[in-house]
Amino acid sequence: MDAINNKTVNERTLRQMEFKFQKLNLALEKIDESEFGNCRRCGNAIQEGRLMLIPENTLCIHCAS
């Protein structure tokens, strides 16, 4: 039973990491575009510290909450 549970947890983690990898690749593709670093909802600049920690982020702290 533990093996089945561990497999499920591992598969879910793998899917989450694959999704994050896709978002990071998309961020890398857009890094040279003028709208990179701007919130996709309100258009304001995303805080630099937030982008440093989570570069794939597309929302400012206000829109994300």
PyMOL Python script that loads the backbone (N, CA, C, O; Angstrom):
from pymol import cmd

cmd.read_pdbstr("""\
ATOM      1  N   MET A   1       0.822  -1.197   0.000  1.00  0.00           N
ATOM      2  CA  MET A   1       0.000   0.000   0.000  1.00  0.00           C
ATOM      3  C   MET A   1       0.864   1.257   0.000  1.00  0.00           C
ATOM      4  O   MET A   1       0.558   2.231  -0.688  1.00  0.00           O
ATOM      5  N   ASP A   2       1.948   1.228   0.779  1.00  0.00           N
ATOM      6  CA  ASP A   2       2.853   2.375   0.820  1.00  0.00           C
ATOM      7  C   ASP A   2       3.490   2.628  -0.542  1.00  0.00           C
ATOM      8  O   ASP A   2       3.679   3.780  -0.936  1.00  0.00           O
ATOM      9  N   ALA A   3       3.818   1.573  -1.252  1.00  0.00           N
ATOM     10  CA  ALA A   3       4.447   1.716  -2.565  1.00  0.00           C
ATOM     11  C   ALA A   3       3.504   2.415  -3.541  1.00  0.00           C
ATOM     12  O   ALA A   3       3.939   3.253  -4.331  1.00  0.00           O
ATOM     13  N   ILE A   4       2.236   2.080  -3.493  1.00  0.00           N
ATOM     14  CA  ILE A   4       1.244   2.706  -4.372  1.00  0.00           C
ATOM     15  C   ILE A   4       1.109   4.184  -4.028  1.00  0.00           C
ATOM     16  O   ILE A   4       1.054   5.032  -4.918  1.00  0.00           O
ATOM     17  N   ASN A   5       1.055   4.488  -2.737  1.00  0.00           N
ATOM     18  CA  ASN A   5       0.946   5.872  -2.297  1.00  0.00           C
ATOM     19  C   ASN A   5       2.187   6.671  -2.712  1.00  0.00           C
ATOM     20  O   ASN A   5       2.069   7.793  -3.204  1.00  0.00           O
ATOM     21  N   ASN A   6       3.363   6.095  -2.515  1.00  0.00           N
ATOM     22  CA  ASN A   6       4.609   6.766  -2.899  1.00  0.00           C
ATOM     23  C   ASN A   6       4.663   7.021  -4.398  1.00  0.00           C
ATOM     24  O   ASN A   6       5.114   8.078  -4.839  1.00  0.00           O
ATOM     25  N   LYS A   7       4.204   6.058  -5.174  1.00  0.00           N
ATOM     26  CA  LYS A   7       4.193   6.214  -6.630  1.00  0.00           C
ATOM     27  C   LYS A   7       3.276   7.366  -7.032  1.00  0.00           C
ATOM     28  O   LYS A   7       3.628   8.163  -7.901  1.00  0.00           O
ATOM     29  N   THR A   8       2.126   7.457  -6.417  1.00  0.00           N
ATOM     30  CA  THR A   8       1.178   8.531  -6.707  1.00  0.00           C
ATOM     31  C   THR A   8       1.768   9.891  -6.356  1.00  0.00           C
ATOM     32  O   THR A   8       1.650  10.843  -7.128  1.00  0.00           O
ATOM     33  N   VAL A   9       2.396   9.980  -5.204  1.00  0.00           N
ATOM     34  CA  VAL A   9       3.014  11.231  -4.772  1.00  0.00           C
ATOM     35  C   VAL A   9       4.137  11.607  -5.732  1.00  0.00           C
ATOM     36  O   VAL A   9       4.253  12.772  -6.114  1.00  0.00           O
ATOM     37  N   ASN A  10       4.956  10.653  -6.125  1.00  0.00           N
ATOM     38  CA  ASN A  10       6.063  10.909  -7.044  1.00  0.00           C
ATOM     39  C   ASN A  10       5.559  11.355  -8.413  1.00  0.00           C
ATOM     40  O   ASN A  10       6.134  12.262  -9.015  1.00  0.00           O
ATOM     41  N   GLU A  11       4.511  10.742  -8.903  1.00  0.00           N
ATOM     42  CA  GLU A  11       3.952  11.119 -10.202  1.00  0.00           C
ATOM     43  C   GLU A  11       3.382  12.533 -10.165  1.00  0.00           C
ATOM     44  O   GLU A  11       3.552  13.299 -11.114  1.00  0.00           O
ATOM     45  N   ARG A  12       2.711  12.878  -9.076  1.00  0.00           N
ATOM     46  CA  ARG A  12       2.162  14.226  -8.925  1.00  0.00           C
ATOM     47  C   ARG A  12       3.289  15.259  -8.870  1.00  0.00           C
ATOM     48  O   ARG A  12       3.199  16.312  -9.502  1.00  0.00           O
ATOM     49  N   THR A  13       4.334  14.963  -8.128  1.00  0.00           N
ATOM     50  CA  THR A  13       5.475  15.867  -8.034  1.00  0.00           C
ATOM     51  C   THR A  13       6.138  16.041  -9.390  1.00  0.00           C
ATOM     52  O   THR A  13       6.523  17.152  -9.755  1.00  0.00           O
ATOM     53  N   LEU A  14       6.275  14.959 -10.137  1.00  0.00           N
ATOM     54  CA  LEU A  14       6.857  15.025 -11.470  1.00  0.00           C
ATOM     55  C   LEU A  14       6.021  15.920 -12.384  1.00  0.00           C
ATOM     56  O   LEU A  14       6.580  16.738 -13.115  1.00  0.00           O
ATOM     57  N   ARG A  15       4.702  15.783 -12.359  1.00  0.00           N
ATOM     58  CA  ARG A  15       3.823  16.631 -13.168  1.00  0.00           C
ATOM     59  C   ARG A  15       3.972  18.100 -12.788  1.00  0.00           C
ATOM     60  O   ARG A  15       4.012  18.969 -13.658  1.00  0.00           O
ATOM     61  N   GLN A  16       4.055  18.378 -11.481  1.00  0.00           N
ATOM     62  CA  GLN A  16       4.216  19.756 -11.023  1.00  0.00           C
ATOM     63  C   GLN A  16       5.545  20.337 -11.495  1.00  0.00           C
ATOM     64  O   GLN A  16       5.600  21.491 -11.922  1.00  0.00           O
ATOM     65  N   MET A  17       6.599  19.561 -11.423  1.00  0.00           N
ATOM     66  CA  MET A  17       7.916  20.032 -11.861  1.00  0.00           C
ATOM     67  C   MET A  17       7.970  20.217 -13.382  1.00  0.00           C
ATOM     68  O   MET A  17       8.619  21.143 -13.868  1.00  0.00           O
ATOM     69  N   GLU A  18       7.305  19.357 -14.122  1.00  0.00           N
ATOM     70  CA  GLU A  18       7.237  19.516 -15.579  1.00  0.00           C
ATOM     71  C   GLU A  18       6.494  20.795 -15.945  1.00  0.00           C
ATOM     72  O   GLU A  18       6.890  21.497 -16.876  1.00  0.00           O
ATOM     73  N   PHE A  19       5.422  21.103 -15.223  1.00  0.00           N
ATOM     74  CA  PHE A  19       4.653  22.327 -15.460  1.00  0.00           C
ATOM     75  C   PHE A  19       5.501  23.550 -15.136  1.00  0.00           C
ATOM     76  O   PHE A  19       5.506  24.520 -15.895  1.00  0.00           O
ATOM     77  N   LYS A  20       6.222  23.513 -14.011  1.00  0.00           N
ATOM     78  CA  LYS A  20       7.095  24.626 -13.642  1.00  0.00           C
ATOM     79  C   LYS A  20       8.190  24.805 -14.693  1.00  0.00           C
ATOM     80  O   LYS A  20       8.525  25.936 -15.045  1.00  0.00           O
ATOM     81  N   PHE A  21       8.746  23.715 -15.193  1.00  0.00           N
ATOM     82  CA  PHE A  21       9.775  23.772 -16.230  1.00  0.00           C
ATOM     83  C   PHE A  21       9.242  24.442 -17.490  1.00  0.00           C
ATOM     84  O   PHE A  21       9.941  25.242 -18.111  1.00  0.00           O
ATOM     85  N   GLN A  22       8.007  24.119 -17.871  1.00  0.00           N
ATOM     86  CA  GLN A  22       7.385  24.744 -19.039  1.00  0.00           C
ATOM     87  C   GLN A  22       7.223  26.249 -18.822  1.00  0.00           C
ATOM     88  O   GLN A  22       7.481  27.041 -19.729  1.00  0.00           O
ATOM     89  N   LYS A  23       6.793  26.642 -17.617  1.00  0.00           N
ATOM     90  CA  LYS A  23       6.616  28.063 -17.318  1.00  0.00           C
ATOM     91  C   LYS A  23       7.958  28.796 -17.313  1.00  0.00           C
ATOM     92  O   LYS A  23       8.038  29.940 -17.760  1.00  0.00           O
ATOM     93  N   LEU A  24       9.006  28.151 -16.815  1.00  0.00           N
ATOM     94  CA  LEU A  24      10.327  28.765 -16.830  1.00  0.00           C
ATOM     95  C   LEU A  24      10.835  28.949 -18.259  1.00  0.00           C
ATOM     96  O   LEU A  24      11.419  29.982 -18.586  1.00  0.00           O
ATOM     97  N   ASN A  25      10.614  27.956 -19.100  1.00  0.00           N
ATOM     98  CA  ASN A  25      11.008  28.076 -20.504  1.00  0.00           C
ATOM     99  C   ASN A  25      10.256  29.217 -21.193  1.00  0.00           C
ATOM    100  O   ASN A  25      10.839  29.963 -21.981  1.00  0.00           O
ATOM    101  N   LEU A  26       8.979  29.348 -20.897  1.00  0.00           N
ATOM    102  CA  LEU A  26       8.189  30.441 -21.468  1.00  0.00           C
ATOM    103  C   LEU A  26       8.725  31.798 -20.993  1.00  0.00           C
ATOM    104  O   LEU A  26       8.805  32.746 -21.774  1.00  0.00           O
ATOM    105  N   ALA A  27       9.091  31.883 -19.708  1.00  0.00           N
ATOM    106  CA  ALA A  27       9.663  33.123 -19.177  1.00  0.00           C
ATOM    107  C   ALA A  27      10.977  33.446 -19.879  1.00  0.00           C
ATOM    108  O   ALA A  27      11.240  34.607 -20.191  1.00  0.00           O
ATOM    109  N   LEU A  28      11.794  32.443 -20.128  1.00  0.00           N
ATOM    110  CA  LEU A  28      13.057  32.664 -20.841  1.00  0.00           C
ATOM    111  C   LEU A  28      12.831  33.171 -22.254  1.00  0.00           C
ATOM    112  O   LEU A  28      13.584  34.014 -22.740  1.00  0.00           O
ATOM    113  N   GLU A  29      11.801  32.665 -22.916  1.00  0.00           N
ATOM    114  CA  GLU A  29      11.483  33.118 -24.268  1.00  0.00           C
ATOM    115  C   GLU A  29      11.028  34.575 -24.277  1.00  0.00           C
ATOM    116  O   GLU A  29      11.263  35.295 -25.247  1.00  0.00           O
ATOM    117  N   LYS A  30      10.373  35.010 -23.194  1.00  0.00           N
ATOM    118  CA  LYS A  30       9.792  36.353 -23.154  1.00  0.00           C
ATOM    119  C   LYS A  30      10.678  37.376 -22.452  1.00  0.00           C
ATOM    120  O   LYS A  30      10.305  38.545 -22.355  1.00  0.00           O
ATOM    121  N   ILE A  31      11.835  36.962 -21.966  1.00  0.00           N
ATOM    122  CA  ILE A  31      12.655  37.851 -21.145  1.00  0.00           C
ATOM    123  C   ILE A  31      13.094  39.109 -21.890  1.00  0.00           C
ATOM    124  O   ILE A  31      13.286  40.150 -21.261  1.00  0.00           O
ATOM    125  N   ASP A  32      13.256  39.043 -23.189  1.00  0.00           N
ATOM    126  CA  ASP A  32      13.675  40.205 -23.967  1.00  0.00           C
ATOM    127  C   ASP A  32      12.510  41.065 -24.457  1.00  0.00           C
ATOM    128  O   ASP A  32      12.730  42.115 -25.061  1.00  0.00           O
ATOM    129  N   GLU A  33      11.287  40.634 -24.207  1.00  0.00           N
ATOM    130  CA  GLU A  33      10.120  41.399 -24.641  1.00  0.00           C
ATOM    131  C   GLU A  33       9.820  42.515 -23.650  1.00  0.00           C
ATOM    132  O   GLU A  33      10.127  42.400 -22.463  1.00  0.00           O
ATOM    133  N   SER A  34       9.226  43.579 -24.135  1.00  0.00           N
ATOM    134  CA  SER A  34       8.978  44.757 -23.295  1.00  0.00           C
ATOM    135  C   SER A  34       7.995  44.482 -22.160  1.00  0.00           C
ATOM    136  O   SER A  34       8.077  45.122 -21.112  1.00  0.00           O
ATOM    137  N   GLU A  35       7.073  43.549 -22.348  1.00  0.00           N
ATOM    138  CA  GLU A  35       6.091  43.304 -21.290  1.00  0.00           C
ATOM    139  C   GLU A  35       6.559  42.311 -20.232  1.00  0.00           C
ATOM    140  O   GLU A  35       5.839  42.048 -19.269  1.00  0.00           O
ATOM    141  N   PHE A  36       7.773  41.753 -20.404  1.00  0.00           N
ATOM    142  CA  PHE A  36       8.298  40.860 -19.365  1.00  0.00           C
ATOM    143  C   PHE A  36       8.487  41.663 -18.080  1.00  0.00           C
ATOM    144  O   PHE A  36       9.057  42.754 -18.098  1.00  0.00           O
ATOM    145  N   GLY A  37       8.012  41.121 -16.986  1.00  0.00           N
ATOM    146  CA  GLY A  37       8.117  41.803 -15.701  1.00  0.00           C
ATOM    147  C   GLY A  37       6.909  42.646 -15.371  1.00  0.00           C
ATOM    148  O   GLY A  37       6.848  43.262 -14.307  1.00  0.00           O
ATOM    149  N   ASN A  38       5.944  42.677 -16.279  1.00  0.00           N
ATOM    150  CA  ASN A  38       4.693  43.392 -16.015  1.00  0.00           C
ATOM    151  C   ASN A  38       3.591  42.386 -15.717  1.00  0.00           C
ATOM    152  O   ASN A  38       3.529  41.314 -16.318  1.00  0.00           O
ATOM    153  N   CYS A  39       2.739  42.743 -14.795  1.00  0.00           N
ATOM    154  CA  CYS A  39       1.616  41.893 -14.405  1.00  0.00           C
ATOM    155  C   CYS A  39       0.668  41.728 -15.592  1.00  0.00           C
ATOM    156  O   CYS A  39       0.290  42.709 -16.232  1.00  0.00           O
ATOM    157  N   ARG A  40       0.291  40.498 -15.877  1.00  0.00           N
ATOM    158  CA  ARG A  40      -0.610  40.271 -17.017  1.00  0.00           C
ATOM    159  C   ARG A  40      -2.034  40.701 -16.705  1.00  0.00           C
ATOM    160  O   ARG A  40      -2.836  40.860 -17.625  1.00  0.00           O
ATOM    161  N   ARG A  41      -2.373  40.894 -15.432  1.00  0.00           N
ATOM    162  CA  ARG A  41      -3.730  41.304 -15.068  1.00  0.00           C
ATOM    163  C   ARG A  41      -3.871  42.824 -15.015  1.00  0.00           C
ATOM    164  O   ARG A  41      -4.761  43.383 -15.655  1.00  0.00           O
ATOM    165  N   CYS A  42      -2.999  43.497 -14.257  1.00  0.00           N
ATOM    166  CA  CYS A  42      -3.151  44.949 -14.083  1.00  0.00           C
ATOM    167  C   CYS A  42      -2.157  45.758 -14.902  1.00  0.00           C
ATOM    168  O   CYS A  42      -2.354  46.958 -15.096  1.00  0.00           O
ATOM    169  N   GLY A  43      -1.091  45.126 -15.388  1.00  0.00           N
ATOM    170  CA  GLY A  43      -0.104  45.817 -16.205  1.00  0.00           C
ATOM    171  C   GLY A  43       0.995  46.520 -15.430  1.00  0.00           C
ATOM    172  O   GLY A  43       1.943  47.027 -16.030  1.00  0.00           O
ATOM    173  N   ASN A  44       0.887  46.561 -14.107  1.00  0.00           N
ATOM    174  CA  ASN A  44       1.935  47.184 -13.300  1.00  0.00           C
ATOM    175  C   ASN A  44       3.169  46.292 -13.251  1.00  0.00           C
ATOM    176  O   ASN A  44       3.103  45.098 -13.543  1.00  0.00           O
ATOM    177  N   ALA A  45       4.284  46.887 -12.879  1.00  0.00           N
ATOM    178  CA  ALA A  45       5.536  46.132 -12.787  1.00  0.00           C
ATOM    179  C   ALA A  45       5.471  45.123 -11.648  1.00  0.00           C
ATOM    180  O   ALA A  45       4.986  45.428 -10.558  1.00  0.00           O
ATOM    181  N   ILE A  46       5.961  43.935 -11.911  1.00  0.00           N
ATOM    182  CA  ILE A  46       6.102  42.912 -10.870  1.00  0.00           C
ATOM    183  C   ILE A  46       7.357  43.259 -10.090  1.00  0.00           C
ATOM    184  O   ILE A  46       8.383  43.591 -10.685  1.00  0.00           O
ATOM    185  N   GLN A  47       7.292  43.188  -8.773  1.00  0.00           N
ATOM    186  CA  GLN A  47       8.413  43.556  -7.926  1.00  0.00           C
ATOM    187  C   GLN A  47       9.643  42.724  -8.301  1.00  0.00           C
ATOM    188  O   GLN A  47       9.542  41.525  -8.561  1.00  0.00           O
ATOM    189  N   GLU A  48      10.813  43.388  -8.324  1.00  0.00           N
ATOM    190  CA  GLU A  48      12.047  42.732  -8.744  1.00  0.00           C
ATOM    191  C   GLU A  48      12.370  41.514  -7.880  1.00  0.00           C
ATOM    192  O   GLU A  48      12.786  40.479  -8.400  1.00  0.00           O
ATOM    193  N   GLY A  49      12.183  41.630  -6.577  1.00  0.00           N
ATOM    194  CA  GLY A  49      12.452  40.511  -5.684  1.00  0.00           C
ATOM    195  C   GLY A  49      11.564  39.314  -5.988  1.00  0.00           C
ATOM    196  O   GLY A  49      12.004  38.167  -5.913  1.00  0.00           O
ATOM    197  N   ARG A  50      10.317  39.590  -6.328  1.00  0.00           N
ATOM    198  CA  ARG A  50       9.381  38.513  -6.679  1.00  0.00           C
ATOM    199  C   ARG A  50       9.836  37.803  -7.949  1.00  0.00           C
ATOM    200  O   ARG A  50       9.771  36.576  -8.036  1.00  0.00           O
ATOM    201  N   LEU A  51      10.296  38.572  -8.932  1.00  0.00           N
ATOM    202  CA  LEU A  51      10.795  37.960 -10.165  1.00  0.00           C
ATOM    203  C   LEU A  51      12.092  37.191  -9.933  1.00  0.00           C
ATOM    204  O   LEU A  51      12.337  36.178 -10.586  1.00  0.00           O
ATOM    205  N   MET A  52      12.917  37.663  -9.014  1.00  0.00           N
ATOM    206  CA  MET A  52      14.165  36.958  -8.716  1.00  0.00           C
ATOM    207  C   MET A  52      13.883  35.598  -8.082  1.00  0.00           C
ATOM    208  O   MET A  52      14.569  34.618  -8.369  1.00  0.00           O
ATOM    209  N   LEU A  53      12.877  35.546  -7.224  1.00  0.00           N
ATOM    210  CA  LEU A  53      12.541  34.290  -6.551  1.00  0.00           C
ATOM    211  C   LEU A  53      11.718  33.355  -7.426  1.00  0.00           C
ATOM    212  O   LEU A  53      11.904  32.138  -7.404  1.00  0.00           O
ATOM    213  N   ILE A  54      10.805  33.939  -8.194  1.00  0.00           N
ATOM    214  CA  ILE A  54       9.895  33.142  -9.020  1.00  0.00           C
ATOM    215  C   ILE A  54       9.857  33.769 -10.415  1.00  0.00           C
ATOM    216  O   ILE A  54       8.905  34.479 -10.738  1.00  0.00           O
ATOM    217  N   PRO A  55      10.867  33.522 -11.245  1.00  0.00           N
ATOM    218  CA  PRO A  55      10.953  34.210 -12.539  1.00  0.00           C
ATOM    219  C   PRO A  55       9.814  33.890 -13.502  1.00  0.00           C
ATOM    220  O   PRO A  55       9.566  34.649 -14.438  1.00  0.00           O
ATOM    221  N   GLU A  56       9.127  32.783 -13.283  1.00  0.00           N
ATOM    222  CA  GLU A  56       8.021  32.432 -14.175  1.00  0.00           C
ATOM    223  C   GLU A  56       6.721  33.129 -13.790  1.00  0.00           C
ATOM    224  O   GLU A  56       5.685  32.914 -14.419  1.00  0.00           O
ATOM    225  N   ASN A  57       6.779  33.969 -12.748  1.00  0.00           N
ATOM    226  CA  ASN A  57       5.601  34.652 -12.257  1.00  0.00           C
ATOM    227  C   ASN A  57       5.068  35.641 -13.287  1.00  0.00           C
ATOM    228  O   ASN A  57       5.845  36.356 -13.919  1.00  0.00           O
ATOM    229  N   THR A  58       3.769  35.686 -13.457  1.00  0.00           N
ATOM    230  CA  THR A  58       3.151  36.618 -14.404  1.00  0.00           C
ATOM    231  C   THR A  58       2.212  37.607 -13.718  1.00  0.00           C
ATOM    232  O   THR A  58       1.605  38.450 -14.378  1.00  0.00           O
ATOM    233  N   LEU A  59       2.091  37.503 -12.392  1.00  0.00           N
ATOM    234  CA  LEU A  59       1.202  38.392 -11.640  1.00  0.00           C
ATOM    235  C   LEU A  59       1.971  39.142 -10.559  1.00  0.00           C
ATOM    236  O   LEU A  59       2.881  38.586  -9.944  1.00  0.00           O
ATOM    237  N   CYS A  60       1.613  40.387 -10.329  1.00  0.00           N
ATOM    238  CA  CYS A  60       2.208  41.139  -9.210  1.00  0.00           C
ATOM    239  C   CYS A  60       1.622  40.582  -7.910  1.00  0.00           C
ATOM    240  O   CYS A  60       0.677  39.793  -7.928  1.00  0.00           O
ATOM    241  N   ILE A  61       2.189  40.999  -6.807  1.00  0.00           N
ATOM    242  CA  ILE A  61       1.775  40.475  -5.503  1.00  0.00           C
ATOM    243  C   ILE A  61       0.313  40.814  -5.203  1.00  0.00           C
ATOM    244  O   ILE A  61      -0.388  40.028  -4.565  1.00  0.00           O
ATOM    245  N   HIS A  62      -0.144  41.972  -5.658  1.00  0.00           N
ATOM    246  CA  HIS A  62      -1.518  42.378  -5.377  1.00  0.00           C
ATOM    247  C   HIS A  62      -2.533  41.524  -6.171  1.00  0.00           C
ATOM    248  O   HIS A  62      -3.563  41.117  -5.634  1.00  0.00           O
ATOM    249  N   CYS A  63      -2.232  41.269  -7.419  1.00  0.00           N
ATOM    250  CA  CYS A  63      -3.152  40.468  -8.243  1.00  0.00           C
ATOM    251  C   CYS A  63      -3.083  38.983  -7.894  1.00  0.00           C
ATOM    252  O   CYS A  63      -4.054  38.253  -8.087  1.00  0.00           O
ATOM    253  N   ALA A  64      -1.948  38.541  -7.386  1.00  0.00           N
ATOM    254  CA  ALA A  64      -1.793  37.125  -7.034  1.00  0.00           C
ATOM    255  C   ALA A  64      -2.537  36.771  -5.756  1.00  0.00           C
ATOM    256  O   ALA A  64      -2.901  35.615  -5.544  1.00  0.00           O
ATOM    257  N   SER A  65      -2.765  37.768  -4.902  1.00  0.00           N
ATOM    258  CA  SER A  65      -3.445  37.460  -3.632  1.00  0.00           C
ATOM    259  C   SER A  65      -4.936  37.563  -3.719  1.00  0.00           C
ATOM    260  O   SER A  65      -5.629  37.331  -2.729  1.00  0.00           O
TER     261      SER A  65
END
""", "prot")
cmd.dss("prot")
cmd.show_as("cartoon", "prot")
cmd.util.cbc("prot")
cmd.orient("prot")
